[in-house]
């Protein structure tokens, strides 16, 4: 069930900024080069919880979002390991939980690099975070930038997919 840009038809996109302390999410409807924000927020987990419990909370909340909004596509930020590999591995595990939920709800998943998101939202792949957040606010006609930052990032990832539908790399292509 691939999401494609269709003239005159609405495409509902769930953007996800993965994490295990905070998972930002945003749902957009995109039609005729116009955006409508259906909902956004963050799944948060407390640091004193067992890691398995944190994953369970993320899974349950993402399933609830998928059930409520029924997106055609999920756009997820591609992970890059930088300095702290332990944190990166934990984020990857949380991202896996998000992907499992998408699979169970038969939602096509696409991934985008931070540079692709910046390019699609701001028009410059090396834009700073503040520029991306402000352009997200403008494109979605929001009074203020959503908080926490992870939520604004998730909306930017959804915008990226709307602009790049058909050009993003569907995850299942990696595993064929």
TORSEPA-453515 format. One line per field, with one value per residue (C-alpha): x, y, z; residue in one letter. Coordinates in steps of 0.02 Angstrom, whole numbers, plus 50000, padded with zeros to 5 digits. Example, Ala and Ser with C-alpha at 12.3 -4.5 7.8 and 13.67 -1.06 7.14 Angstrom:
<pts>
x: [50615 / 50684]
y: [49775 / 49947]
z: [50390 / 50357]
type: [A / S]
</pts>
This chain:
<pts>
x: [50000 / 50119 / 50079 / 50091 / 50056 / 49884 / 49803 / 49639 / 49653 / 49703 / 49855 / 49863 / 50041 / 50105 / 50276 / 50381 / 50537 / 50595 / 50664 / 50636 / 50615 / 50511 / 50435 / 50371 / 50224 / 50120 / 49979 / 49951 / 49826 / 49902 / 49801 / 49831 / 49992 / 49898 / 49922 / 49796 / 49858 / 49753 / 49846 / 50016 / 50100 / 50231 / 50239 / 50344 / 50417 / 50490 / 50676 / 50649 / 50544 / 50620 / 50671 / 50551 / 50407 / 50458 / 50452 / 50281 / 50214 / 50283 / 50205 / 50035 / 50031 / 50087 / 49957 / 49826 / 49881 / 49878 / 49705 / 49636 / 49709 / 49729 / 49872 / 49916 / 50101 / 50221 / 50376 / 50517 / 50684 / 50830 / 50947 / 51130 / 51247 / 51362 / 51452 / 51347 / 51316 / 51223 / 51093 / 51086 / 51051 / 50910 / 50835 / 50848 / 50752 / 50615 / 50612 / 50589 / 50436 / 50364 / 50397 / 50314 / 50158 / 50157 / 50171 / 50027 / 49918 / 49973 / 50047 / 50183 / 50342 / 50464 / 50624 / 50713 / 50881 / 50889 / 50964 / 50817 / 50695 / 50786 / 50791 / 50605 / 50548 / 50669 / 50744 / 50920 / 50991 / 51105 / 50972 / 50980 / 50847 / 50768 / 50741 / 50658 / 50545 / 50490 / 50458 / 50357 / 50252 / 50225 / 50183 / 50056 / 49981 / 50014 / 50018 / 50178 / 50305 / 50241 / 50331 / 50427 / 50549 / 50524 / 50344 / 50395 / 50525 / 50392 / 50283 / 50433 / 50463 / 50280 / 50299 / 50454 / 50357 / 50217 / 50344 / 50443 / 50306 / 50364 / 50546 / 50570 / 50642 / 50509 / 50584 / 50525 / 50635 / 50786 / 50730 / 50682]
y: [50000 / 50136 / 50318 / 50420 / 50601 / 50608 / 50763 / 50802 / 50660 / 50676 / 50585 / 50561 / 50552 / 50510 / 50585 / 50506 / 50571 / 50412 / 50405 / 50312 / 50459 / 50558 / 50501 / 50651 / 50621 / 50725 / 50683 / 50787 / 50782 / 50835 / 50875 / 50993 / 51060 / 51109 / 51045 / 51018 / 50968 / 50824 / 50803 / 50802 / 50769 / 50665 / 50496 / 50516 / 50386 / 50412 / 50377 / 50275 / 50143 / 49979 / 49995 / 49856 / 49953 / 50110 / 50012 / 49944 / 50121 / 50179 / 50030 / 50055 / 50242 / 50225 / 50089 / 50207 / 50346 / 50227 / 50164 / 50340 / 50427 / 50283 / 50360 / 50294 / 50321 / 50337 / 50443 / 50409 / 50494 / 50383 / 50350 / 50394 / 50336 / 50475 / 50484 / 50381 / 50209 / 50147 / 50284 / 50251 / 50067 / 50109 / 50232 / 50098 / 49977 / 50107 / 50140 / 49953 / 49957 / 50099 / 50000 / 49846 / 49948 / 50016 / 49839 / 49779 / 49921 / 49892 / 50065 / 50094 / 50161 / 50280 / 50348 / 50512 / 50579 / 50741 / 50825 / 50770 / 50839 / 51006 / 51015 / 50976 / 51096 / 51242 / 51217 / 51202 / 51036 / 51117 / 51227 / 51245 / 51171 / 51342 / 51373 / 51202 / 51229 / 51403 / 51347 / 51200 / 51322 / 51432 / 51289 / 51218 / 51387 / 51359 / 51501 / 51436 / 51299 / 51138 / 51079 / 50976 / 50995 / 50811 / 50850 / 50990 / 50873 / 50740 / 50867 / 50918 / 50735 / 50720 / 50877 / 50801 / 50646 / 50750 / 50842 / 50686 / 50551 / 50425 / 50474 / 50413 / 50243 / 50123 / 50017 / 49851 / 49883 / 49855 / 49681 / 49605]
z: [50000 / 49938 / 49968 / 49810 / 49775 / 49695 / 49622 / 49707 / 49833 / 50013 / 50078 / 50268 / 50333 / 50507 / 50541 / 50678 / 50764 / 50853 / 51029 / 51191 / 51310 / 51185 / 51021 / 50924 / 50809 / 50690 / 50571 / 50415 / 50275 / 50110 / 49954 / 49810 / 49887 / 50045 / 50220 / 50359 / 50529 / 50596 / 50760 / 50843 / 51008 / 51095 / 51177 / 51333 / 51449 / 51621 / 51644 / 51802 / 51711 / 51653 / 51471 / 51420 / 51499 / 51405 / 51241 / 51288 / 51319 / 51151 / 51062 / 51143 / 51109 / 50927 / 50898 / 50970 / 50851 / 50702 / 50751 / 50775 / 50623 / 50496 / 50395 / 50222 / 50256 / 50401 / 50376 / 50499 / 50520 / 50473 / 50619 / 50622 / 50759 / 50815 / 50982 / 51102 / 51029 / 51184 / 51167 / 50979 / 51007 / 51128 / 51003 / 50868 / 50980 / 51007 / 50819 / 50792 / 50904 / 50799 / 50639 / 50713 / 50752 / 50573 / 50503 / 50611 / 50548 / 50367 / 50353 / 50223 / 50304 / 50220 / 50294 / 50266 / 50321 / 50421 / 50267 / 50159 / 50287 / 50293 / 50103 / 50087 / 50223 / 50209 / 50036 / 50107 / 50166 / 50295 / 50376 / 50564 / 50678 / 50714 / 50527 / 50505 / 50654 / 50598 / 50419 / 50486 / 50586 / 50433 / 50314 / 50437 / 50484 / 50669 / 50795 / 50874 / 50850 / 50932 / 51088 / 51127 / 50983 / 50940 / 50893 / 50776 / 50702 / 50671 / 50580 / 50474 / 50430 / 50376 / 50269 / 50191 / 50142 / 50066 / 49959 / 49916 / 49903 / 49777 / 49800 / 49979 / 50012 / 50072 / 50209 / 50142 / 49987 / 50099 / 50148 / 49982]
type: [X / X / X / X / X / X / X / X / X / X / X / X / X / X / X / X / X / X / X / X / X / X / X / X / X / X / X / X / X / X / X / X / X / X / X / X / X / X / X / X / X / X / X / X / X / X / X / X / X / X / X / X / X / X / X / X / X / X / X / X / X / X / X / X / X / X / X / X / X / X / X / X / X / X / X / X / X / X / X / X / X / X / X / X / X / X / X / X / X / X / X / X / X / X / X / X / X / X / X / X / X / X / X / X / X / X / X / X / X / X / X / X / X / X / X / X / X / X / X / X / X / X / X / X / X / X / X / X / X / X / X / X / X / X / X / X / X / X / X / X / X / X / X / X / X / X / X / X / X / X / X / X / X / X / X / X / X / X / X / X / X / X / X / X / X / X / X / X / X / X / X / X / X / X / X / X]
</pts>
